[in-house]
């Protein structure tokens, strides 16, 4: 048990919770002050009762010989006057006032504790969520290639919410519960050590019950969280691909998979609940047994004259007070078991290192160091799996302002070259340079502001059209956004929408055609006005009319810029300054369109095959 406790404490000390807590020390101090005050007041609470009881038992009965003459009103007034002037009553009222003050002050401190703890918890949760989300944003693309977005979303939204339970468990148990148990035992031994021994056996039994059930409950809860993370990922995938789910008629399969995961989660939840219930039941049993022993021993000691009724009252009050923190320890131990699993899931992500920390520690490009656009890949070796390189000892130079097309069969490294230039991945060997600068020495954000990128997936966000275009340059004016849209051929259809540029797009640009999405993405790239333009299948999947409009927009985007186009549509790159044909991760051919056709090599074969497909008659017609 000690090793597990040490592991928990080590986890917490090095966790985001502790780092966030240090930034809110004033609120944490207020919570500690309230908890310490409650502990002291709880220890002091039985003492006025003891004094009152012992005083009443030892004092003679109050005389009833007072017989005033007169009417009923005079009799009542005399009785009231006698009551408040009696030394016994003044004594009792004095200690009752003290007792009332203890109750009121304890209630006030409890209110302040709840208020301060709620504020502290929410601020700590916000800080942890900010740190976790920021950390995720800087992780390398390789991490997201294998991660499930639903599970990551669950860690940010759900797991961080459990931090409140961890915080409450740490503060309440360590500042109030344990000190209160210790204080009760110390005071009991000072009063009557032999009687106090009846309380001592409770603590090890409570610890044994916690040790017995906590580990099992934590494992069950952690398994449930893992299943629910996968469940969230499946739900998000089903919603995101709803159209494909519908046309493939796999709704029932998706529902079945969801129910299977839900049932597995329920089984783990029931198991955790059963273990937690057993722990609570064991605490209640200890309360009953200990109370019986205390009353029995106390009654016997009173009969032998070794204990007063007031002292027994203190011991009975301490028994009740003792089991409140013991129950708190059990309750918050359960919460800690569940929340520690959530904290571990958060720390799993936080232990991952950003892309060689390049995005945070490398040099920024100043405005005077704006790139011009000469790109060089020197002896680059890279693979998404280290044992299967996509590029091997690959070299390529693209001069400033040159428009270059990368063509070839799928899987030969065309898009990979763009990924390396964008610094989504780092090469295992070799160097990528822009204007002679090794991009590994450039901060990611600084490098990417020098790139205008249009991908096959337009990546539109749940914002207005203006907001989507302005993401390329935050702070851009309405006029600049409209000018970029006109250059991209998007202004006309945007103004026909009900709210024009303020039209709010759904997730992924729902409601727009593929060509319209692509032109908005091109407008975004034009607004960035970067010296380097990277295009990955910019016209793939478009109808002829949309393809023509997008091609015209691309001419505006690439004019005077260093441009790299990845495409399978060879007719769209016939006018490029240079065409590089890739085969098995190497350059098979390089040159202008007509030069490559005259060579009768790989490019000529690809061209003829594509022309043959386009001229063939569709089947069934």
C-alpha positions, 0 to 999 in steps of 0.5 A, a space after each residue: 500500500 505504501 508503494 501505491 501511495 508513494 506512486 500516487 503522490 509522485 504522480 500528483 507532484 509531477 502532474 498538471 494539477 500541481 503545476 496549475 495549483 501553484 498558480 492559484 496559491 491565494 485561493 488554495 490558502 483560503 481553502 486550507 484556512 477554512 479546513 483547519 478552522 473546521 478541524 479545530 471547531 469540531 474538536 472543540 464542539 463537545 466540550 461546552 456540552 460536557 461542561 453543561 452536563 457535568 454541571 447539571 449532574 453535580 448541581 442541586 435541584 433548583 428550588 421551587 419554593 418561590 410563591 409570589 402573590 398577585 395575579 397571573 401576569 405578576 406570577 409570569 413576570 416573577 418567574 421570568 425574572 427568577 429564570 434570568 437572574 439565576 446563576 445556574 441559568 446564566 451559566 447554562 446560557 453562557 455555554 450554550 452561547 459558546 456552543 451556538 457560536 461554534 456551530 455558526 462559525 463552523 457553518 460560515 467556514 463551510 460556506 467559505 470553503 465550498 465557495 473557495 474550493 469551487 472557484 479554485 477547482 474551476 480555475 485549475 481545470 481551466 488551466 489544465 485544459 489550456 495546457 493540455 490543448 496547447 500541448 496537443 496542438 504542438 504535437 507532431 503529425 505522426 501522433 495524430 496519424 495514430 490517435 483517435 480524435 474522440 479519445 483525445 476529446 474525451 481527455 480534454 473535456 471529461 478527464 479534466 473535469 475529474 481533476 476537481 475530485 482529485 483536488 477535493 480529495 487531496 485538500 479535504 483528506 489531508 487538511 481536515 480528515 486526517 488531522 481531525 482523526 489524529 486530533 480526536 485520538 490525541 485528545 482522547 488519550 489525554 483524557 483517558 488513555 485506556 478508554 481511548 484504546 477502544 477508538 484506536 482499532 478503527 483506524 487500521 481497520 478502515 485503512 485495511 478496507 480502503 486498501 482492499 477495495 481501492 485498487 480493484 475499484 481504480 482498475 475497474 474505473 480505468 477500464 471503463 474510461 478506456 472503453 468510453 474513450 474508444 466509444 466517443 471516438 466511434 461516435 464521432 467517426 459515425 457522425 463525421 462519416 454519416 453520409 458514408 454510413 447512410 449510403 453503405 446501409 451500415 446504420 445497424 452495424 454502427 448501432 450494434 458496435 455502440 451498444 457493445 461498447 456501452 455494455 462493456 462500459 456498463 459492466 466495468 461501471 457496475 464492478 466499480 460501483 459494487 466495490 465502492 458499495 462494499 467499501 461504504 458498507 464496511 465503514 458503516 459496519 465499523 461505525 455501528 460496532 465501535 459505537 456499541 463498544 464505546 457505550 458499553 465501556 463508558 457505561 461500565 466505567 461510569 458505574 465504577 466511578 472512573 468516568 463522568 457522564 460529561 466525559 462519556 458524552 465527549 467520547 460519544 461525540 468523538 466517535 460520531 466525529 471520528 467516523 465522519 472523516 473516516 467516511 470522507 477518507 473512504 469517499 474521497 479515496 473512491 473518487 481518487 481511484 477514479 480521478 487518478 485514472 483520469 489524471 494518468 490519461 492526461 499525463 500520458 499525453 503531457 509526457 509526449 514531446 512536441 516535434 523535437 520541441 522545434 515549434 517552441 524553442 527554434 528561432 523566429 523569422 523576423 519581417 526582414 528575413 521573409 523567405 524568397 522561395 528557393 527550396 532544397 531537399 538534400 539527401 533526404 530519407 524519410 518513412 512513416 514507418 522507419 523500416 519502410 522509407 518512402 524517400 531514400 537519399 532523395 535530393 531536389 532543388 526548386 528555384 525561387 519563383 519556379 512552378 514545379 509539378 510532382 507527378 507519378 503513381 500513388 505512394 511514391 512520395 509526392 505528398 510526403 515532400 510537401 509534408 516535409 516542407 510544411 514541417 509536419 514531419 522531420 526527415 530521418 536523414 538529410 536536410 530540407 532548406 529554404 533560402 539556404 536555411 535549414 528548416 529544422 532551425 526555424 520555428 514552425 509558426 514562423 515557417 508556415 506563415 511563409 507558406 500558402 497551402 491548398 489541399 484536396 480537403 479544403 479544411 473549412 471550419 465552423 465559422 462564417 465565410 469571412 472567418 474562414 478566409 481571414 484565418 490566413 491573416 488574422 486582423 485582415 479587413 473586409 476589403 482585403 478578404 473580399 479582394 482575395 475572394 474575387 481573385 479566387 473567383 469566389 466573390 460572386 457565389 459568396 454574395 449570392 448566399 443569404 448573408 454573404 460573407 457572414 454566412 455561417 458554414 457548417 462543419 466541414 463547409 456543409 452546404 457548399 459544393 466541392 468547387 466552392 469549398 476549394 475556391 474559399 481555400 484558395 482565397 485563404 491562400 491568396 490572402 496569406 500572400 506567402 512566397 511559397 505555394 503548396 498545392 496537393 491535388 487542388 482540382 481532384 474530384 471536381 466537375 469540368 466547370 468547377 475545375 476550370 474555375 479553380 484552375 483560373 483561381 490558382 493562376 492568380 494564387 501562383 503568379 510570381 510565387 515558388 509553387 509546388 503542385 502534387 497532382 495525378 491530373 497531368 493536363 493541369 500541369 502541362 504549362 508548369 515550368 518543370 515537371 518532376 516524375 517520381 517512381 519508387 521514391 526517386 526522381 525518374 524524369 524531370 523537365 517540361 511537358 513536351 520534353 518529357 513526352 519526346 523522351 517516351 519514358 515514364 511520363 509519356 506512359 502516364 500521359 497516354 494512359 490518362 488520355 486513353 481513360 479520358 477518351 474511352 466510352 463509359 461502360 453501360 452507355 
